[in-house]
């Protein structure tokens, strides 16, 4: 069981994980601050926010893998403002949906590393 967890959760590059974890923490703090202002942050929402923050890097991994598959090495030329707004919107969506998206990434990382270990 320990080996399985290590292959799934340890599958991302450490720098990649830390970078996206910082973004996840920022999103989690913004969410908590918004809920705290309205006095509606209960324990369950707080725990879900922590879980979403920890799973956010795996959610982004899935998103970037899917986008990379469809776009390949193509470059889209657009306004910087539009691109930044889209990027922030995607970050928020990945954070809120991390509980549902991240298991796909974790399963893939486990499969990938167990296959690499077998050969």
PyMOL commands that set and color helices and strands:
alter all, ss='L'
color gray80, all
select helices_A, chain A and resi 2-9+14-37+43-71+80-96+98-118
alter helices_A, ss='H'
color red, helices_A
deselect
rebuild
show_as cartoon
